[in-house]
Amino acid sequence: MTSAKTAAAMFTIMLCVGTLEAQARDTHDPAGNALNEKLGDVNFPVSCNPAAQKEFNRAMALSHSFWFDPAIKSFQTVVHHDPQCGMAYWGIALMSLGNPFAWPPSPKAWKAGASSVADAQRLGVKSERERDYIRALAAFFKDWDTTDYRTRALAFEKAMEGLAASNPADMEARILYALVLNATAVPIDKTFANQHRAANILEPLFEKYPDHPGAAHYLIHTYDYAELAEKGLPAARAYANIAPSVPHALHMPSHIFSRLGLWHEMVQSNQASYAAAKSELKEATLGIGTYDALHAMDYMVFAHLQQAQDKAARRLVEEAASIRRVKVENLPAAYAFAAIPARFALERGDFEGAAALELSPAELAWNKFPQAEAILVFARGLGAARSGHIAAARADVARLQALKDMMNAVKQDYWAGQADFQMKTINAWLALAEKRSDEAEQLMRAAAKAEEASDKHPVTPGNVAPSRELLGEMLLELHRPAEAFAEFERSLKRDPNLLRSIYGAACAAERSGKLKEAREYYARLQNLAAGHDTERAELVQANAFLERQ
């Protein structure tokens, strides 16, 4: 995108998100009841009575924006209007699974969903199309306690493909099929085969039905990759205004903003989501936490830190640390609890602070989320290695290996792969600390290659310490600034506008005599941190260099 187009896009986004936080505050009265509810337009015909049909459309609108508890309650209201509406139980079963990008769900969710699918099958429906919906979801739940999750997920995908093909006039079938394609996409598939198939379905529907929440929402997920992100800007600009009553809809644009380095817009988006999530609690504080609020807080912390807004980030870190129990224990919540303090320490170069990190809240069932614990253990081990605490760093590598074994045992292949390059990274910095420079570089290059062969998970705005950026920092410590400069530039192509990468490129350029490039990168750093609330050492150095020129 050209700079002019980027500026225009940013201006448009700012106009869109500027009123969203106010909208989020205004969507509920003091009792928590919806006011002027705005969920988007959904028309999903079912063979139930008129009152049930109207509520079913509302339930599906909530579903498409991943507002799971309200959606389940809405489907239960459908049952109240029409006790024989089998599709209402289909909807309850679907929503019991939670976020498809955090699948597989817990055994409790599988059991509850399987019960609702059985209710749908028992009641029956009046059309073959509706039977197809129930059969497709039943394939996902079949033998859930004995059959491999991935096998059943692919069976669900195949069934949804057949449903969409058999009902070409049913836009809901196509939209849900696209969602399942995205959910079953293999993270290391750099051809993006599933994503392209999903995009080919969703793009025409988004153009034809611009107020449908699912079309916009799932396009954002479709393009939530470094190589595809710019294609997601139209959906990102639209979605929050399609369904401003929903915390997740207010948050989702930041999945694209994070990919493109639009940090100010990312903060605005998540402030609105955070405000809506807090009102959802019907409490004055986040005393019990929620998925939506914690997820938004992690994204905000990341974006604040990229702008040297450390004070703003610290307030969120402290708020997250004050939470002792959560409404629902799930991966997004656990990930946020681990990642928020981890990225706060590492982004600021506080390696002693990183080395002292502990899991919080202690009451959380961390054993259920080894991939989340691994984020904090990685940050702690990296901090220990870079601050000279060798024994502690080795202990964290051992803990990461144990967590990786736990992930492998439950076939969390993606997260096990993440733990693998996290261990390589810590071992690389341990080798550097012990003057084994060649081994350190070899390990760090292997970690960067492994990280780039996969991609970030939708649960995170970005890795707590990008491997390519760390390689650049290591090469600087090895007094090889020209090579470090190349690695920082490569890192920025994948993850644009990261403060530490821009600063690293500026330092590397300065040290290798590339004064023109150094001026450009230090100026970029100044612009990036124009709204800073902290005089970071990086800014002091940038200002001093530019004043000398």
C-alpha positions as semicolon CSV with decimal commas, in nm:
position;residue;x (nm);y (nm);z (nm)
1;M;0,000;0,000;0,000
2;T;0,133;0,344;-0,084
3;S;0,188;0,598;0,192
4;A;-0,103;0,808;0,061
5;K;-0,334;0,509;0,064
6;T;-0,213;0,415;0,410
7;A;-0,284;0,766;0,541
8;A;-0,631;0,761;0,386
9;A;-0,700;0,419;0,532
10;M;-0,587;0,529;0,877
11;F;-0,806;0,839;0,860
12;T;-1,108;0,632;0,760
13;I;-1,043;0,383;1,037
14;M;-1,011;0,661;1,293
15;L;-1,346;0,801;1,185
16;C;-1,502;0,457;1,218
17;V;-1,359;0,370;1,558
18;G;-1,383;0,715;1,713
19;T;-1,743;0,667;1,824
20;L;-1,727;0,296;1,904
21;E;-1,629;0,327;2,269
22;A;-1,925;0,557;2,328
23;Q;-2,149;0,311;2,146
24;A;-2,015;0,031;2,362
25;R;-2,101;0,224;2,677
26;D;-2,451;0,298;2,551
27;T;-2,556;-0,055;2,455
28;H;-2,673;-0,160;2,804
29;D;-2,882;0,004;3,073
30;P;-2,777;-0,014;3,441
31;A;-2,950;-0,353;3,472
32;G;-2,753;-0,489;3,179
33;N;-3,040;-0,500;2,930
34;A;-2,965;-0,425;2,567
35;L;-3,046;-0,079;2,439
36;N;-3,063;-0,005;2,068
37;E;-2,909;-0,344;2,004
38;K;-2,702;-0,353;1,686
39;L;-2,595;-0,700;1,579
40;G;-2,608;-0,678;1,200
41;D;-2,861;-0,835;0,963
42;V;-2,907;-1,212;0,954
43;N;-3,186;-1,410;0,789
44;F;-3,157;-1,783;0,857
45;P;-3,491;-1,949;0,766
46;V;-3,601;-2,238;0,989
47;S;-3,926;-2,434;1,007
48;C;-4,035;-2,292;1,341
49;N;-4,312;-2,049;1,436
50;P;-4,278;-1,676;1,355
51;A;-4,173;-1,570;1,705
52;A;-3,909;-1,843;1,712
53;Q;-3,787;-1,745;1,364
54;K;-3,735;-1,384;1,468
55;E;-3,537;-1,487;1,776
56;F;-3,343;-1,747;1,578
57;N;-3,216;-1,473;1,346
58;R;-3,103;-1,275;1,650
59;A;-2,933;-1,584;1,798
60;M;-2,745;-1,641;1,473
61;A;-2,635;-1,278;1,463
62;L;-2,491;-1,322;1,812
63;S;-2,332;-1,650;1,703
64;H;-2,161;-1,496;1,403
65;S;-1,994;-1,246;1,637
66;F;-1,884;-1,514;1,885
67;W;-2,095;-1,380;2,173
68;F;-2,143;-1,730;2,302
69;D;-2,338;-1,701;2,629
70;P;-2,594;-1,450;2,496
71;A;-2,629;-1,664;2,182
72;I;-2,705;-1,976;2,386
73;K;-2,961;-1,782;2,588
74;S;-3,116;-1,655;2,266
75;F;-3,143;-2,009;2,127
76;Q;-3,304;-2,111;2,456
77;T;-3,557;-1,833;2,400
78;V;-3,627;-1,987;2,059
79;V;-3,713;-2,311;2,241
80;H;-3,943;-2,115;2,470
81;H;-4,128;-1,976;2,168
82;D;-4,137;-2,313;1,990
83;P;-4,046;-2,622;2,198
84;Q;-4,044;-2,834;1,879
85;C;-3,783;-2,619;1,701
86;G;-3,503;-2,871;1,655
87;M;-3,271;-2,616;1,497
88;A;-3,261;-2,423;1,825
89;Y;-3,082;-2,720;1,982
90;W;-2,848;-2,729;1,682
91;G;-2,760;-2,367;1,763
92;I;-2,707;-2,443;2,133
93;A;-2,475;-2,731;2,039
94;L;-2,275;-2,512;1,800
95;M;-2,233;-2,235;2,057
96;S;-2,132;-2,480;2,330
97;L;-1,807;-2,534;2,136
98;G;-1,695;-2,174;2,185
99;N;-1,441;-1,999;1,965
100;P;-1,354;-2,223;1,668
101;F;-1,007;-2,069;1,655
102;A;-0,945;-2,201;2,006
103;W;-1,076;-2,554;1,940
104;P;-1,074;-2,824;2,066
105;P;-1,312;-2,735;2,348
106;S;-1,318;-2,894;2,692
107;P;-1,476;-3,234;2,764
108;K;-1,753;-3,050;2,948
109;A;-1,834;-2,851;2,632
110;W;-1,824;-3,164;2,416
111;K;-2,064;-3,340;2,651
112;A;-2,307;-3,047;2,664
113;G;-2,297;-3,002;2,288
114;A;-2,348;-3,372;2,221
115;S;-2,656;-3,365;2,443
116;S;-2,800;-3,072;2,246
117;V;-2,728;-3,244;1,912
118;A;-2,915;-3,549;2,043
119;D;-3,209;-3,323;2,135
120;A;-3,208;-3,179;1,783
121;Q;-3,208;-3,527;1,632
122;R;-3,482;-3,644;1,867
123;L;-3,714;-3,353;1,789
124;G;-3,646;-3,364;1,417
125;V;-3,704;-3,087;1,162
126;K;-3,935;-3,030;0,867
127;S;-3,687;-2,983;0,582
128;E;-3,401;-3,181;0,434
129;R;-3,183;-2,868;0,450
130;E;-3,224;-2,846;0,827
131;R;-3,157;-3,218;0,861
132;D;-2,833;-3,156;0,672
133;Y;-2,730;-2,893;0,927
134;I;-2,796;-3,129;1,216
135;R;-2,621;-3,422;1,044
136;A;-2,315;-3,207;0,971
137;L;-2,277;-3,100;1,333
138;A;-2,350;-3,452;1,455
139;A;-2,049;-3,571;1,252
140;F;-1,832;-3,337;1,457
141;F;-1,967;-3,470;1,787
142;K;-1,971;-3,838;1,690
143;D;-1,757;-4,041;1,933
144;W;-1,606;-3,719;2,061
145;D;-1,458;-3,896;2,365
146;T;-1,283;-4,170;2,163
147;T;-1,210;-4,027;1,817
148;D;-0,929;-3,787;1,727
149;Y;-1,040;-3,423;1,721
150;R;-0,877;-3,338;1,389
151;T;-1,046;-3,633;1,219
152;R;-1,387;-3,515;1,338
153;A;-1,316;-3,152;1,250
154;L;-1,236;-3,255;0,893
155;A;-1,554;-3,465;0,884
156;F;-1,747;-3,153;0,987
157;E;-1,573;-2,951;0,715
158;K;-1,663;-3,214;0,453
159;A;-2,024;-3,224;0,568
160;M;-2,052;-2,845;0,555
161;E;-1,905;-2,848;0,205
162;G;-2,176;-3,090;0,098
163;L;-2,447;-2,887;0,271
164;A;-2,339;-2,568;0,094
165;A;-2,322;-2,745;-0,242
166;S;-2,668;-2,898;-0,197
167;N;-2,822;-2,565;-0,097
168;P;-2,663;-2,305;-0,329
169;A;-2,923;-2,042;-0,236
170;D;-2,843;-2,076;0,137
171;M;-2,592;-1,803;0,216
172;E;-2,572;-1,914;0,580
173;A;-2,447;-2,257;0,474
174;R;-2,173;-2,098;0,266
175;I;-2,073;-1,854;0,540
176;L;-2,052;-2,129;0,801
177;Y;-1,861;-2,352;0,561
178;A;-1,608;-2,071;0,513
179;L;-1,574;-2,041;0,891
180;V;-1,501;-2,413;0,923
181;L;-1,245;-2,389;0,642
182;N;-1,065;-2,120;0,840
183;A;-1,090;-2,317;1,165
184;T;-0,939;-2,630;1,008
185;A;-0,663;-2,448;0,816
186;V;-0,316;-2,581;0,893
187;P;-0,103;-2,299;1,043
188;I;0,212;-2,407;0,859
189;D;0,040;-2,417;0,518
190;K;0,196;-2,117;0,346
191;T;-0,012;-2,172;0,031
192;F;-0,312;-2,061;0,241
193;A;-0,528;-2,311;0,054
194;N;-0,819;-2,308;0,300
195;Q;-0,804;-1,932;0,341
196;H;-0,825;-1,874;-0,033
197;R;-1,123;-2,108;-0,056
198;A;-1,291;-1,922;0,229
199;A;-1,217;-1,584;0,069
200;N;-1,370;-1,694;-0,260
201;I;-1,691;-1,773;-0,071
202;L;-1,698;-1,472;0,158
203;E;-1,588;-1,183;-0,064
204;P;-1,895;-1,195;-0,295
205;L;-2,125;-1,238;0,005
206;F;-1,968;-0,944;0,188
207;E;-2,021;-0,728;-0,119
208;K;-2,383;-0,841;-0,158
209;Y;-2,470;-0,842;0,214
210;P;-2,254;-0,568;0,368
211;D;-2,442;-0,575;0,700
212;H;-2,404;-0,947;0,764
213;P;-2,180;-0,991;1,071
214;G;-2,049;-1,333;0,972
215;A;-1,926;-1,233;0,627
216;A;-1,719;-0,944;0,763
217;H;-1,603;-1,126;1,076
218;Y;-1,482;-1,438;0,898
219;L;-1,308;-1,238;0,626
220;I;-1,095;-1,080;0,898
221;H;-1,000;-1,426;1,022
222;T;-0,940;-1,537;0,662
223;Y;-0,685;-1,260;0,609
224;D;-0,528;-1,266;0,956
225;Y;-0,185;-1,351;0,814
226;A;0,115;-1,132;0,739
227;E;0,099;-1,212;0,368
228;L;-0,278;-1,151;0,337
229;A;-0,355;-0,881;0,592
230;E;-0,397;-0,583;0,360
231;K;-0,686;-0,763;0,187
232;G;-0,867;-0,764;0,520
233;L;-0,881;-0,386;0,565
234;P;-1,229;-0,338;0,406
235;A;-1,384;-0,597;0,638
236;A;-1,191;-0,458;0,935
237;R;-1,318;-0,106;0,868
238;A;-1,676;-0,233;0,838
239;Y;-1,724;-0,497;1,104
240;A;-1,724;-0,289;1,422
241;N;-1,997;-0,069;1,276
242;I;-2,203;-0,370;1,167
243;A;-2,231;-0,509;1,521
244;P;-2,123;-0,238;1,768
245;S;-2,321;-0,400;2,052
246;V;-2,079;-0,696;2,060
247;P;-1,741;-0,675;2,239
248;H;-1,577;-0,920;1,999
249;A;-1,696;-0,728;1,694
250;L;-1,539;-0,412;1,834
251;H;-1,214;-0,600;1,891
252;M;-1,183;-0,797;1,567
253;P;-1,059;-0,513;1,340
254;S;-0,742;-0,507;1,548
255;H;-0,647;-0,849;1,409
256;I;-0,580;-0,667;1,081
257;F;-0,449;-0,351;1,247
258;S;-0,188;-0,558;1,435
259;R;-0,072;-0,720;1,111
260;L;-0,025;-0,379;0,946
261;G;0,123;-0,198;1,245
262;L;-0,169;0,044;1,289
263;W;-0,117;0,079;1,663
264;H;-0,331;0,385;1,736
265;E;-0,629;0,225;1,563
266;M;-0,561;-0,099;1,747
267;V;-0,579;0,077;2,083
268;Q;-0,903;0,251;1,985
269;S;-1,061;-0,075;1,870
270;N;-0,976;-0,259;2,188
271;Q;-1,071;0,026;2,419
272;A;-1,420;0,002;2,271
273;S;-1,425;-0,378;2,309
274;Y;-1,293;-0,351;2,665
275;A;-1,565;-0,099;2,758
276;A;-1,837;-0,322;2,612
277;A;-1,698;-0,628;2,789
278;K;-1,691;-0,447;3,123
279;S;-2,055;-0,343;3,080
280;E;-2,135;-0,706;3,001
281;L;-2,014;-0,796;3,350
282;K;-2,274;-0,567;3,510
283;E;-2,005;-0,473;3,760
284;A;-1,790;-0,167;3,815
285;T;-1,464;-0,360;3,794
286;L;-1,314;-0,659;3,618
287;G;-1,317;-0,854;3,944
288;I;-1,410;-1,180;3,774
289;G;-1,264;-1,115;3,431
290;T;-1,400;-1,221;3,093
291;Y;-1,259;-1,359;2,773
292;D;-1,351;-1,046;2,578
293;A;-1,198;-0,802;2,828
294;L;-0,875;-0,994;2,881
295;H;-0,829;-1,054;2,509
296;A;-0,874;-0,682;2,442
297;M;-0,635;-0,592;2,723
298;D;-0,358;-0,807;2,574
299;Y;-0,400;-0,640;2,235
300;M;-0,401;-0,296;2,399
301;V;-0,084;-0,366;2,598
302;F;0,092;-0,476;2,280
303;A;-0,018;-0,166;2,088
304;H;0,065;0,077;2,370
305;L;0,416;-0,066;2,399
306;Q;0,481;-0,019;2,027
307;Q;0,411;0,353;2,079
308;A;0,628;0,385;2,394
309;Q;0,312;0,431;2,601
310;D;0,449;0,233;2,891
311;K;0,239;0,405;3,158
312;A;-0,082;0,318;2,976
313;A;0,040;-0,040;2,931
314;R;0,140;-0,067;3,296
315;R;-0,213;0,024;3,412
316;L;-0,349;-0,269;3,214
317;V;-0,076;-0,501;3,341
318;E;-0,165;-0,409;3,698
319;E;-0,536;-0,453;3,635
320;A;-0,483;-0,799;3,488
321;A;-0,260;-0,891;3,782
322;S;-0,536;-0,791;4,026
323;I;-0,780;-1,049;3,884
324;R;-0,799;-1,361;4,096
325;R;-1,074;-1,561;3,924
326;V;-1,234;-1,565;3,584
327;K;-1,586;-1,614;3,459
328;V;-1,484;-1,883;3,213
329;E;-1,149;-2,063;3,206
330;N;-1,045;-2,086;2,842
331;L;-0,736;-2,046;2,626
332;P;-0,784;-1,677;2,535
333;A;-0,813;-1,581;2,902
334;A;-0,519;-1,799;3,008
335;Y;-0,310;-1,670;2,718
336;A;-0,379;-1,308;2,810
337;F;-0,286;-1,366;3,174
338;A;0,049;-1,513;3,064
339;A;0,127;-1,283;2,772
340;I;0,040;-0,944;2,922
341;P;0,321;-0,936;3,185
342;A;0,557;-1,126;2,954
343;R;0,536;-0,876;2,669
344;F;0,546;-0,581;2,911
345;A;0,885;-0,695;3,040
346;L;1,041;-0,807;2,710
347;E;0,922;-0,514;2,496
348;R;1,089;-0,274;2,740
349;G;1,410;-0,478;2,760
350;D;1,349;-0,547;3,129
351;F;1,517;-0,886;3,133
352;E;1,555;-0,895;3,512
353;G;1,181;-0,834;3,540
354;A;1,112;-1,104;3,283
355;A;1,330;-1,348;3,478
356;A;1,112;-1,295;3,786
357;L;0,774;-1,361;3,620
358;E;0,527;-1,594;3,790
359;L;0,195;-1,736;3,673
360;S;-0,104;-1,532;3,786
361;P;-0,375;-1,586;3,893
362;A;-0,251;-1,887;4,083
363;E;-0,610;-2,009;4,111
364;L;-0,637;-2,064;3,735
365;A;-0,623;-2,427;3,621
366;W;-0,298;-2,375;3,429
367;N;-0,258;-2,749;3,371
368;K;-0,540;-2,720;3,117
369;F;-0,349;-2,461;2,914
370;P;0,015;-2,570;2,871
371;Q;0,044;-2,353;2,558
372;A;-0,043;-2,043;2,763
373;E;0,195;-2,128;3,046
374;A;0,466;-2,180;2,784
375;I;0,443;-1,813;2,685
376;L;0,532;-1,696;3,035
377;V;0,797;-1,966;3,085
378;F;0,958;-1,866;2,755
379;A;0,968;-1,498;2,855
380;R;1,107;-1,588;3,196
381;G;1,373;-1,816;3,047
382;L;1,475;-1,559;2,786
383;G;1,493;-1,292;3,054
384;A;1,705;-1,518;3,274
385;A;1,943;-1,606;2,990
386;R;1,987;-1,242;2,890
387;S;2,043;-1,124;3,247
388;G;2,294;-1,390;3,347
389;H;2,076;-1,627;3,551
390;I;2,201;-1,939;3,376
391;A;2,061;-2,206;3,611
392;A;1,717;-2,044;3,610
393;A;1,717;-2,027;3,231
394;R;1,806;-2,397;3,208
395;A;1,521;-2,478;3,448
396;D;1,281;-2,290;3,223
397;V;1,403;-2,484;2,919
398;A;1,329;-2,804;3,111
399;R;0,982;-2,676;3,199
400;L;0,917;-2,586;2,835
401;Q;1,015;-2,940;2,735
402;A;0,766;-3,079;2,988
403;L;0,495;-2,847;2,854
404;K;0,579;-2,949;2,499
405;D;0,540;-3,315;2,599
406;M;0,199;-3,233;2,745
407;M;0,096;-3,063;2,420
408;N;0,218;-3,354;2,212
409;A;0,020;-3,593;2,429
410;V;-0,303;-3,416;2,334
411;K;-0,192;-3,356;1,974
412;Q;-0,155;-2,978;2,002
413;D;0,096;-2,988;1,719
414;Y;0,098;-2,616;1,648
415;W;0,166;-2,517;2,007
416;A;0,425;-2,792;2,049
417;G;0,605;-2,641;1,751
418;Q;0,594;-2,299;1,917
419;A;0,749;-2,445;2,233
420;D;1,023;-2,602;2,022
421;F;1,151;-2,273;1,881
422;Q;1,102;-2,106;2,220
423;M;1,346;-2,359;2,366
424;K;1,587;-2,300;2,078
425;T;1,573;-1,927;2,150
426;I;1,653;-1,960;2,519
427;N;1,931;-2,207;2,442
428;A;2,069;-1,963;2,185
429;W;2,100;-1,687;2,442
430;L;2,244;-1,932;2,696
431;A;2,509;-2,024;2,440
432;L;2,583;-1,656;2,382
433;A;2,617;-1,599;2,757
434;E;2,867;-1,884;2,770
435;K;3,071;-1,745;2,476
436;R;2,961;-2,018;2,234
437;S;2,887;-1,763;1,964
438;D;2,865;-1,992;1,662
439;E;2,622;-2,225;1,838
440;A;2,419;-1,926;1,961
441;E;2,377;-1,788;1,611
442;Q;2,296;-2,129;1,467
443;L;2,022;-2,189;1,725
444;M;1,878;-1,840;1,684
445;R;1,864;-1,875;1,305
446;A;1,691;-2,212;1,344
447;A;1,436;-2,057;1,579
448;A;1,365;-1,772;1,336
449;K;1,321;-2,015;1,048
450;A;1,084;-2,234;1,251
451;E;0,876;-1,936;1,366
452;E;0,838;-1,804;1,014
453;A;0,735;-2,148;0,886
454;S;0,424;-2,120;1,103
455;D;0,223;-1,811;1,190
456;K;0,083;-1,637;1,491
457;H;-0,233;-1,778;1,642
458;P;-0,548;-1,557;1,641
459;V;-0,537;-1,558;2,021
460;T;-0,238;-1,323;2,016
461;P;-0,166;-0,981;1,864
462;G;0,194;-1,090;1,807
463;N;0,472;-1,297;1,954
464;V;0,606;-1,167;2,282
465;A;0,954;-1,160;2,123
466;P;0,980;-1,216;1,746
467;S;1,264;-1,455;1,663
468;R;1,397;-1,260;1,365
469;E;1,412;-0,947;1,581
470;L;1,600;-1,142;1,849
471;L;1,845;-1,263;1,585
472;G;1,913;-0,902;1,491
473;E;1,976;-0,813;1,855
474;M;2,212;-1,108;1,892
475;L;2,412;-1,002;1,585
476;L;2,442;-0,653;1,731
477;E;2,585;-0,803;2,050
478;L;2,829;-0,997;1,830
479;H;2,939;-0,666;1,674
480;R;2,807;-0,753;1,328
481;P;2,580;-0,454;1,262
482;A;2,553;-0,487;0,885
483;E;2,414;-0,840;0,920
484;A;2,193;-0,728;1,208
485;F;2,048;-0,451;0,990
486;A;1,943;-0,706;0,727
487;E;1,768;-0,919;0,990
488;F;1,579;-0,624;1,139
489;E;1,460;-0,522;0,794
490;R;1,348;-0,877;0,727
491;S;1,164;-0,883;1,059
492;L;0,984;-0,560;0,974
493;K;0,859;-0,700;0,643
494;R;0,674;-0,970;0,834
495;D;0,578;-0,761;1,138
496;P;0,569;-0,392;1,038
497;N;0,611;-0,101;1,276
498;L;0,748;-0,295;1,573
499;L;0,932;-0,047;1,795
500;R;1,221;-0,274;1,894
501;S;1,280;-0,379;1,531
502;I;1,279;-0,018;1,409
503;Y;1,515;0,082;1,688
504;G;1,737;-0,218;1,617
505;A;1,752;-0,128;1,247
506;A;1,843;0,231;1,334
507;C;2,123;0,121;1,571
508;A;2,255;-0,134;1,326
509;A;2,256;0,121;1,044
510;E;2,435;0,377;1,261
511;R;2,700;0,130;1,373
512;S;2,764;0,005;1,021
513;G;2,802;0,357;0,880
514;K;2,473;0,366;0,692
515;L;2,386;0,714;0,812
516;K;2,107;0,774;0,561
517;E;1,928;0,456;0,670
518;A;1,996;0,539;1,035
519;R;1,830;0,881;0,992
520;E;1,530;0,720;0,825
521;Y;1,482;0,461;1,096
522;Y;1,536;0,700;1,387
523;A;1,282;0,933;1,226
524;R;1,040;0,641;1,192
525;L;1,092;0,569;1,559
526;Q;1,009;0,930;1,650
527;N;0,692;0,919;1,441
528;L;0,590;0,583;1,581
529;A;0,626;0,712;1,937
530;A;0,484;1,059;1,876
531;G;0,219;0,992;2,142
532;H;0,461;0,839;2,394
533;D;0,400;0,875;2,768
534;T;0,746;0,750;2,867
535;E;1,093;0,875;2,773
536;R;1,231;0,543;2,662
537;A;1,607;0,514;2,613
538;E;1,536;0,433;2,248
539;L;1,370;0,773;2,200
540;V;1,648;0,955;2,379
541;Q;1,900;0,795;2,146
542;A;1,689;0,871;1,837
543;N;1,652;1,236;1,936
544;A;2,025;1,271;2,008
545;F;2,123;1,118;1,674
546;L;1,883;1,332;1,472
547;E;1,990;1,648;1,649
548;R;2,351;1,577;1,547
549;Q;2,262;1,543;1,180
